[in-house]
Amino acid sequence: MGRDFTVNFRYKEQPVTALVNLRDQGYDLSCMVRYLDQDIETMVPEGKLVFSLGNGLQAPRQLTGQPQLELFSRTSEAISRYLGAF
């Protein structure tokens, strides 16, 4: 079963909101993230990140630059904080 929620965080001093779909995959969790800000969305192919807690980044296959890596890091930290609150 999936669970949808939003996370808010700052990236390059700007507020960012992302929609997260969290799904169980056996003993792992998979996250699909879509960004609401169009400028942020264009940084990532297809405007979304997919990663699992156990296997890491799944889509896109790799992030090509420091801005994308920082965005992924801030996004995963926001998701971790959200999940830690429950």
N, CA, C and O atoms as CSV, one atom per row, in Angstrom:
chain,resi,resn,atom,element,x,y,z
A,1,MET,N,N,0.842,-1.171,0.000
A,1,MET,CA,C,0.000,0.000,0.000
A,1,MET,C,C,0.885,1.230,0.000
A,1,MET,O,O,1.942,1.242,0.630
A,2,GLY,N,N,0.448,2.279,-0.715
A,2,GLY,CA,C,1.216,3.511,-0.805
A,2,GLY,C,C,0.704,4.574,0.134
A,2,GLY,O,O,-0.416,4.511,0.641
A,3,ARG,N,N,1.550,5.541,0.347
A,3,ARG,CA,C,1.186,6.678,1.188
A,3,ARG,C,C,1.699,7.937,0.495
A,3,ARG,O,O,2.857,7.996,0.084
A,4,ASP,N,N,0.841,8.932,0.367
A,4,ASP,CA,C,1.211,10.194,-0.262
A,4,ASP,C,C,1.321,11.286,0.795
A,4,ASP,O,O,0.520,11.351,1.728
A,5,PHE,N,N,2.331,12.145,0.631
A,5,PHE,CA,C,2.497,13.280,1.529
A,5,PHE,C,C,3.358,14.328,0.832
A,5,PHE,O,O,3.938,14.065,-0.222
A,6,THR,N,N,3.435,15.500,1.419
A,6,THR,CA,C,4.305,16.554,0.897
A,6,THR,C,C,5.413,16.836,1.897
A,6,THR,O,O,5.243,16.672,3.105
A,7,VAL,N,N,6.539,17.260,1.370
A,7,VAL,CA,C,7.640,17.719,2.216
A,7,VAL,C,C,8.013,19.122,1.752
A,7,VAL,O,O,7.900,19.457,0.572
A,8,ASN,N,N,8.451,19.919,2.693
A,8,ASN,CA,C,8.907,21.277,2.421
A,8,ASN,C,C,10.331,21.408,2.948
A,8,ASN,O,O,10.651,20.950,4.045
A,9,PHE,N,N,11.171,22.038,2.146
A,9,PHE,CA,C,12.560,22.239,2.545
A,9,PHE,C,C,13.108,23.417,1.760
A,9,PHE,O,O,12.429,23.972,0.896
A,10,ARG,N,N,14.335,23.793,2.064
A,10,ARG,CA,C,14.978,24.905,1.371
A,10,ARG,C,C,16.094,24.360,0.487
A,10,ARG,O,O,16.850,23.465,0.866
A,11,TYR,N,N,16.161,24.933,-0.695
A,11,TYR,CA,C,17.228,24.597,-1.642
A,11,TYR,C,C,17.704,25.912,-2.253
A,11,TYR,O,O,16.919,26.640,-2.861
A,12,LYS,N,N,18.975,26.210,-2.093
A,12,LYS,CA,C,19.555,27.471,-2.563
A,12,LYS,C,C,18.750,28.665,-2.059
A,12,LYS,O,O,18.416,29.581,-2.812
A,13,GLU,N,N,18.452,28.625,-0.773
A,13,GLU,CA,C,17.755,29.707,-0.072
A,13,GLU,C,C,16.316,29.922,-0.536
A,13,GLU,O,O,15.713,30.940,-0.195
A,14,GLN,N,N,15.757,28.998,-1.297
A,14,GLN,CA,C,14.384,29.106,-1.769
A,14,GLN,C,C,13.544,27.972,-1.174
A,14,GLN,O,O,14.044,26.857,-1.023
A,15,PRO,N,N,12.285,28.236,-0.834
A,15,PRO,CA,C,11.422,27.157,-0.347
A,15,PRO,C,C,11.027,26.231,-1.498
A,15,PRO,O,O,10.745,26.681,-2.609
A,16,VAL,N,N,11.013,24.948,-1.210
A,16,VAL,CA,C,10.650,23.936,-2.199
A,16,VAL,C,C,9.602,23.017,-1.578
A,16,VAL,O,O,9.711,22.639,-0.412
A,17,THR,N,N,8.598,22.666,-2.355
A,17,THR,CA,C,7.596,21.693,-1.938
A,17,THR,C,C,7.641,20.537,-2.925
A,17,THR,O,O,7.689,20.740,-4.138
A,18,ALA,N,N,7.624,19.326,-2.390
A,18,ALA,CA,C,7.642,18.135,-3.229
A,18,ALA,C,C,6.552,17.174,-2.785
A,18,ALA,O,O,6.281,17.022,-1.594
A,19,LEU,N,N,5.939,16.534,-3.758
A,19,LEU,CA,C,4.959,15.481,-3.488
A,19,LEU,C,C,5.703,14.156,-3.452
A,19,LEU,O,O,6.517,13.866,-4.329
A,20,VAL,N,N,5.422,13.360,-2.438
A,20,VAL,CA,C,6.118,12.079,-2.270
A,20,VAL,C,C,5.091,10.957,-2.236
A,20,VAL,O,O,4.084,11.038,-1.533
A,21,ASN,N,N,5.361,9.911,-3.007
A,21,ASN,CA,C,4.570,8.688,-2.951
A,21,ASN,C,C,5.499,7.626,-2.393
A,21,ASN,O,O,6.517,7.298,-3.002
A,22,LEU,N,N,5.149,7.094,-1.242
A,22,LEU,CA,C,5.957,6.100,-0.547
A,22,LEU,C,C,5.266,4.751,-0.654
A,22,LEU,O,O,4.081,4.630,-0.344
A,23,ARG,N,N,6.007,3.731,-1.095
A,23,ARG,CA,C,5.439,2.390,-1.249
A,23,ARG,C,C,6.335,1.345,-0.605
A,23,ARG,O,O,7.563,1.432,-0.638
A,24,ASP,N,N,5.672,0.352,-0.016
A,24,ASP,CA,C,6.407,-0.796,0.512
A,24,ASP,C,C,6.820,-1.684,-0.646
A,24,ASP,O,O,6.030,-1.943,-1.555
A,25,GLN,N,N,8.066,-2.152,-0.609
A,25,GLN,CA,C,8.558,-3.133,-1.567
A,25,GLN,C,C,9.262,-4.219,-0.768
A,25,GLN,O,O,10.485,-4.222,-0.627
A,26,GLY,N,N,8.468,-5.129,-0.257
A,26,GLY,CA,C,9.033,-6.153,0.621
A,26,GLY,C,C,9.521,-5.519,1.901
A,26,GLY,O,O,8.748,-4.916,2.646
A,27,TYR,N,N,10.826,-5.660,2.156
A,27,TYR,CA,C,11.420,-5.069,3.355
A,27,TYR,C,C,11.997,-3.682,3.085
A,27,TYR,O,O,12.656,-3.104,3.949
A,28,ASP,N,N,11.755,-3.157,1.906
A,28,ASP,CA,C,12.300,-1.870,1.496
A,28,ASP,C,C,11.160,-0.871,1.274
A,28,ASP,O,O,9.995,-1.260,1.183
A,29,LEU,N,N,11.500,0.403,1.188
A,29,LEU,CA,C,10.542,1.458,0.862
A,29,LEU,C,C,11.014,2.170,-0.404
A,29,LEU,O,O,12.198,2.473,-0.550
A,30,SER,N,N,10.088,2.432,-1.306
A,30,SER,CA,C,10.387,3.145,-2.538
A,30,SER,C,C,9.704,4.507,-2.484
A,30,SER,O,O,8.545,4.612,-2.085
A,31,CYS,N,N,10.430,5.549,-2.889
A,31,CYS,CA,C,9.907,6.903,-2.890
A,31,CYS,C,C,9.910,7.446,-4.313
A,31,CYS,O,O,10.930,7.393,-5.001
A,32,MET,N,N,8.776,7.964,-4.749
A,32,MET,CA,C,8.713,8.702,-6.001
A,32,MET,C,C,8.419,10.150,-5.635
A,32,MET,O,O,7.433,10.444,-4.958
A,33,VAL,N,N,9.278,11.042,-6.085
A,33,VAL,CA,C,9.200,12.448,-5.707
A,33,VAL,C,C,8.948,13.298,-6.946
A,33,VAL,O,O,9.653,13.179,-7.948
A,34,ARG,N,N,7.939,14.150,-6.867
A,34,ARG,CA,C,7.655,15.139,-7.922
A,34,ARG,C,C,7.701,16.520,-7.282
A,34,ARG,O,O,7.113,16.757,-6.227
A,35,TYR,N,N,8.413,17.423,-7.945
A,35,TYR,CA,C,8.580,18.782,-7.423
A,35,TYR,C,C,7.498,19.698,-7.969
A,35,TYR,O,O,7.155,19.615,-9.149
A,36,LEU,N,N,6.955,20.570,-7.127
A,36,LEU,CA,C,5.909,21.489,-7.538
A,36,LEU,C,C,6.467,22.743,-8.202
A,36,LEU,O,O,5.767,23.381,-8.988
A,37,ASP,N,N,7.689,23.103,-7.909
A,37,ASP,CA,C,8.327,24.277,-8.489
A,37,ASP,C,C,8.888,23.917,-9.865
A,37,ASP,O,O,9.691,22.992,-9.993
A,38,GLN,N,N,8.461,24.650,-10.887
A,38,GLN,CA,C,8.848,24.323,-12.255
A,38,GLN,C,C,10.361,24.430,-12.466
A,38,GLN,O,O,10.931,23.626,-13.203
A,39,ASP,N,N,11.021,25.403,-11.835
A,39,ASP,CA,C,12.471,25.536,-11.988
A,39,ASP,C,C,13.197,24.331,-11.403
A,39,ASP,O,O,14.181,23.863,-11.975
A,40,ILE,N,N,12.727,23.834,-10.288
A,40,ILE,CA,C,13.325,22.646,-9.669
A,40,ILE,C,C,13.007,21.414,-10.509
A,40,ILE,O,O,13.870,20.565,-10.730
A,41,GLU,N,N,11.781,21.325,-10.967
A,41,GLU,CA,C,11.348,20.169,-11.751
A,41,GLU,C,C,12.209,19.976,-12.994
A,41,GLU,O,O,12.489,18.838,-13.373
A,42,THR,N,N,12.632,21.058,-13.634
A,42,THR,CA,C,13.434,20.948,-14.848
A,42,THR,C,C,14.865,20.487,-14.583
A,42,THR,O,O,15.570,20.105,-15.517
A,43,MET,N,N,15.300,20.516,-13.338
A,43,MET,CA,C,16.653,20.051,-13.002
A,43,MET,C,C,16.786,18.542,-13.087
A,43,MET,O,O,17.890,18.015,-13.227
A,44,VAL,N,N,15.661,17.850,-13.002
A,44,VAL,CA,C,15.673,16.381,-12.927
A,44,VAL,C,C,14.948,15.835,-14.161
A,44,VAL,O,O,13.850,16.293,-14.476
A,45,PRO,N,N,15.540,14.867,-14.861
A,45,PRO,CA,C,14.852,14.288,-16.015
A,45,PRO,C,C,13.445,13.813,-15.650
A,45,PRO,O,O,13.251,13.168,-14.620
A,46,GLU,N,N,12.489,14.129,-16.478
A,46,GLU,CA,C,11.079,13.795,-16.286
A,46,GLU,C,C,10.481,14.462,-15.047
A,46,GLU,O,O,9.341,14.173,-14.682
A,47,GLY,N,N,11.230,15.343,-14.401
A,47,GLY,CA,C,10.711,16.082,-13.256
A,47,GLY,C,C,10.479,15.259,-12.015
A,47,GLY,O,O,9.759,15.695,-11.117
A,48,LYS,N,N,11.071,14.072,-11.933
A,48,LYS,CA,C,10.851,13.242,-10.746
A,48,LYS,C,C,12.109,12.474,-10.375
A,48,LYS,O,O,12.975,12.198,-11.205
A,49,LEU,N,N,12.171,12.144,-9.106
A,49,LEU,CA,C,13.209,11.257,-8.567
A,49,LEU,C,C,12.528,10.007,-8.045
A,49,LEU,O,O,11.463,10.082,-7.432
A,50,VAL,N,N,13.137,8.867,-8.284
A,50,VAL,CA,C,12.660,7.611,-7.709
A,50,VAL,C,C,13.856,6.970,-7.030
A,50,VAL,O,O,14.902,6.770,-7.648
A,51,PHE,N,N,13.696,6.652,-5.757
A,51,PHE,CA,C,14.777,5.970,-5.042
A,51,PHE,C,C,14.186,5.075,-3.980
A,51,PHE,O,O,13.067,5.286,-3.512
A,52,SER,N,N,14.955,4.077,-3.609
A,52,SER,CA,C,14.532,3.205,-2.515
A,52,SER,C,C,15.499,3.395,-1.364
A,52,SER,O,O,16.662,3.747,-1.562
A,53,LEU,N,N,15.013,3.162,-0.180
A,53,LEU,CA,C,15.867,3.329,0.986
A,53,LEU,C,C,16.992,2.303,1.007
A,53,LEU,O,O,18.080,2.583,1.511
A,54,GLY,N,N,16.735,1.117,0.463
A,54,GLY,CA,C,17.757,0.069,0.462
A,54,GLY,C,C,18.692,0.107,-0.728
A,54,GLY,O,O,19.873,-0.213,-0.596
A,55,ASN,N,N,18.176,0.501,-1.910
A,55,ASN,CA,C,18.971,0.436,-3.140
A,55,ASN,C,C,19.370,1.782,-3.710
A,55,ASN,O,O,20.061,1.836,-4.728
A,56,GLY,N,N,18.953,2.868,-3.082
A,56,GLY,CA,C,19.356,4.187,-3.541
A,56,GLY,C,C,18.597,4.653,-4.778
A,56,GLY,O,O,17.464,4.242,-5.026
A,57,LEU,N,N,19.243,5.510,-5.537
A,57,LEU,CA,C,18.633,6.161,-6.686
A,57,LEU,C,C,18.305,5.162,-7.788
A,57,LEU,O,O,19.145,4.346,-8.168
A,58,GLN,N,N,17.070,5.231,-8.301
A,58,GLN,CA,C,16.639,4.351,-9.380
A,58,GLN,C,C,16.335,5.133,-10.652
A,58,GLN,O,O,16.603,4.635,-11.745
A,59,ALA,N,N,15.793,6.324,-10.549
A,59,ALA,CA,C,15.513,7.151,-11.725
A,59,ALA,C,C,15.662,8.613,-11.329
A,59,ALA,O,O,15.062,9.034,-10.340
A,60,PRO,N,N,16.411,9.372,-12.038
A,60,PRO,CA,C,17.231,8.954,-13.170
A,60,PRO,C,C,18.344,8.028,-12.703
A,60,PRO,O,O,18.625,7.938,-11.508
A,61,ARG,N,N,18.963,7.356,-13.630
A,61,ARG,CA,C,20.010,6.378,-13.264
A,61,ARG,C,C,21.152,7.012,-12.486
A,61,ARG,O,O,21.727,6.393,-11.591
A,62,GLN,N,N,21.475,8.250,-12.836
A,62,GLN,CA,C,22.497,8.965,-12.070
A,62,GLN,C,C,22.233,10.454,-12.155
A,62,GLN,O,O,21.585,10.937,-13.084
A,63,LEU,N,N,22.739,11.159,-11.187
A,63,LEU,CA,C,22.629,12.611,-11.167
A,63,LEU,C,C,23.959,13.162,-11.656
A,63,LEU,O,O,25.018,12.732,-11.199
A,64,THR,N,N,23.908,14.114,-12.586
A,64,THR,CA,C,25.117,14.505,-13.297
A,64,THR,C,C,25.909,15.646,-12.693
A,64,THR,O,O,27.081,15.814,-13.027
A,65,GLY,N,N,25.319,16.423,-11.829
A,65,GLY,CA,C,26.057,17.569,-11.308
A,65,GLY,C,C,25.804,17.828,-9.844
A,65,GLY,O,O,24.910,17.245,-9.230
A,66,GLN,N,N,26.609,18.711,-9.303
A,66,GLN,CA,C,26.495,19.054,-7.890
A,66,GLN,C,C,25.123,19.617,-7.534
A,66,GLN,O,O,24.604,19.272,-6.472
A,67,PRO,N,N,24.498,20.473,-8.367
A,67,PRO,CA,C,23.153,20.963,-8.009
A,67,PRO,C,C,22.139,19.829,-7.876
A,67,PRO,O,O,21.323,19.841,-6.954
A,68,GLN,N,N,22.176,18.858,-8.773
A,68,GLN,CA,C,21.256,17.720,-8.676
A,68,GLN,C,C,21.543,16.875,-7.443
A,68,GLN,O,O,20.616,16.425,-6.768
A,69,LEU,N,N,22.808,16.658,-7.148
A,69,LEU,CA,C,23.164,15.877,-5.958
A,69,LEU,C,C,22.710,16.574,-4.688
A,69,LEU,O,O,22.222,15.927,-3.761
A,70,GLU,N,N,22.868,17.899,-4.640
A,70,GLU,CA,C,22.425,18.654,-3.459
A,70,GLU,C,C,20.904,18.606,-3.323
A,70,GLU,O,O,20.384,18.467,-2.216
A,71,LEU,N,N,20.193,18.719,-4.442
A,71,LEU,CA,C,18.729,18.626,-4.422
A,71,LEU,C,C,18.294,17.259,-3.909
A,71,LEU,O,O,17.395,17.172,-3.072
A,72,PHE,N,N,18.916,16.195,-4.395
A,72,PHE,CA,C,18.601,14.837,-3.929
A,72,PHE,C,C,18.866,14.715,-2.431
A,72,PHE,O,O,18.056,14.144,-1.700
A,73,SER,N,N,19.981,15.242,-1.980
A,73,SER,CA,C,20.328,15.177,-0.561
A,73,SER,C,C,19.298,15.915,0.297
A,73,SER,O,O,18.837,15.382,1.306
A,74,ARG,N,N,18.940,17.123,-0.095
A,74,ARG,CA,C,17.952,17.899,0.673
A,74,ARG,C,C,16.584,17.223,0.659
A,74,ARG,O,O,15.866,17.234,1.660
A,75,THR,N,N,16.229,16.633,-0.486
A,75,THR,CA,C,14.945,15.936,-0.594
A,75,THR,C,C,14.915,14.721,0.326
A,75,THR,O,O,13.951,14.528,1.066
A,76,SER,N,N,15.953,13.909,0.287
A,76,SER,CA,C,15.971,12.703,1.120
A,76,SER,C,C,16.017,13.056,2.605
A,76,SER,O,O,15.432,12.347,3.423
A,77,GLU,N,N,16.708,14.150,2.966
A,77,GLU,CA,C,16.703,14.593,4.363
A,77,GLU,C,C,15.315,15.011,4.805
A,77,GLU,O,O,14.897,14.696,5.919
A,78,ALA,N,N,14.584,15.727,3.931
A,78,ALA,CA,C,13.222,16.155,4.275
A,78,ALA,C,C,12.296,14.960,4.447
A,78,ALA,O,O,11.453,14.949,5.344
A,79,ILE,N,N,12.448,13.959,3.595
A,79,ILE,CA,C,11.627,12.742,3.712
A,79,ILE,C,C,11.961,12.002,5.007
A,79,ILE,O,O,11.066,11.522,5.702
A,80,SER,N,N,13.235,11.915,5.320
A,80,SER,CA,C,13.647,11.255,6.570
A,80,SER,C,C,13.077,11.968,7.790
A,80,SER,O,O,12.615,11.317,8.728
A,81,ARG,N,N,13.105,13.299,7.788
A,81,ARG,CA,C,12.537,14.059,8.907
A,81,ARG,C,C,11.034,13.801,9.004
A,81,ARG,O,O,10.501,13.615,10.098
A,82,TYR,N,N,10.362,13.791,7.870
A,82,TYR,CA,C,8.914,13.539,7.864
A,82,TYR,C,C,8.616,12.157,8.448
A,82,TYR,O,O,7.745,12.019,9.307
A,83,LEU,N,N,9.326,11.154,7.990
A,83,LEU,CA,C,9.079,9.791,8.467
A,83,LEU,C,C,9.469,9.622,9.928
A,83,LEU,O,O,8.857,8.832,10.647
A,84,GLY,N,N,10.476,10.353,10.368
A,84,GLY,CA,C,10.897,10.296,11.761
A,84,GLY,C,C,9.876,10.893,12.713
A,84,GLY,O,O,9.890,10.600,13.909
A,85,ALA,N,N,8.992,11.729,12.188
A,85,ALA,CA,C,7.973,12.370,13.020
A,85,ALA,C,C,6.827,11.413,13.347
A,85,ALA,O,O,5.996,11.715,14.203
A,86,PHE,N,N,6.777,10.255,12.667
A,86,PHE,CA,C,5.689,9.309,12.887
A,86,PHE,C,C,6.152,8.051,13.541
A,86,PHE,O,O,5.347,7.154,13.792
